[in-house]
Amino acid sequence: MRQTRFYGILILVALLTTVYVLSNSGRFHIVDEVSLYAVTESLALRGEVDTNAIAWTQWVNSAGEVLGAFGPDGQVFSKKVPAPAFLAVPWYWLLHLFSFLNIRVGQLQATLLFNAIVTAWTAAMVWLTARRLGYRDRTGMGLGLLFGLATIAWPYAKQFFGEPLSALALLTCFYGLLAWRQGGRARWLITAGIGAGVALATVNAHAVLIAVLLVWFVVDWLGRGRSLAGRYGLSGIGAFITPIAVSGVLLVAYNLIRFGSPFDTGYHFESGEGFTT
């Protein structure tokens, strides 16, 4: 049964990836994508995180449309949280290898397929989560297909935004906590922590959702009559929190590199950025 499920998940991922590739326009849709791609390209080709290549975006129509900010050294840096751009670097490098083999690949167009792969595996995670919740493989497969083809996941799979990675990271966090609740193996808490850390490094506001999941974990633990000082109690929470703490430290270091301050993200809401309603 597990082998059948494994092959079924691979087929689901291959099917969704194919659909996303065939329906992809191969171009940017909005300047947010340009900003993230510029970080990926700078990091992959030069080992830097500036977006000087698109410095012209500093002079657009309104403050809310500016996707970068000047650092202390005069260079331009993206205001976007780094996880999507950083995690796309290995994919960029893999595609770049084709040039050494005299195989022509549109580097931009191929890099924009990164979220197609992320979303396809998120659908697979939906299947696995359904199984963890006690549903049959047929139900899990149906839910994965519905997620991949009947929700906003499909449009986002064709764009270079952070939302697809957020979805995968948050679902991985939930799945890890759920698996820990059922099996009690510490590796699942580490998995949940990694998911939470990636989610935090994709959208800082996800800290609220991560806190909700952590409260659920603690309340559930205590509700089953176990002490936090008992077996796997404090160490389990440590396993969950450690990847989140590492993510936080890396974000602070990233802010220091860009703007010289651990808490300066490049966003300046007092200048008119953000929503008005």
Buried (B, 14 or more C-beta within 10 A) or exposed (E): EEEEBEEBBEEBBEBBBEBBBEEBEEEBBEBBBBBBBBBBBBBBEEEBBBBEEBBEBEEEEEEEEBBBBBBEEEBBBBBBBBBBBBBBBEBBEEBBEEEEEEEEBEBBEBBBBBBBBBBBBBBBBBBBBBBBEEBEBEBBBBBBBEBBBEEEBBBBBBBBBBBBBBBBBBBBBBBBBBBBBEEEEBEBBBBBBBBBBBBBBBBBEBBEBBEEBBEBBEEBBEEEEBEEEEEBBEEBBBBBBBBBEBBBEBBEEBBEEBBEEEEBBBBBEEEEBEEEE
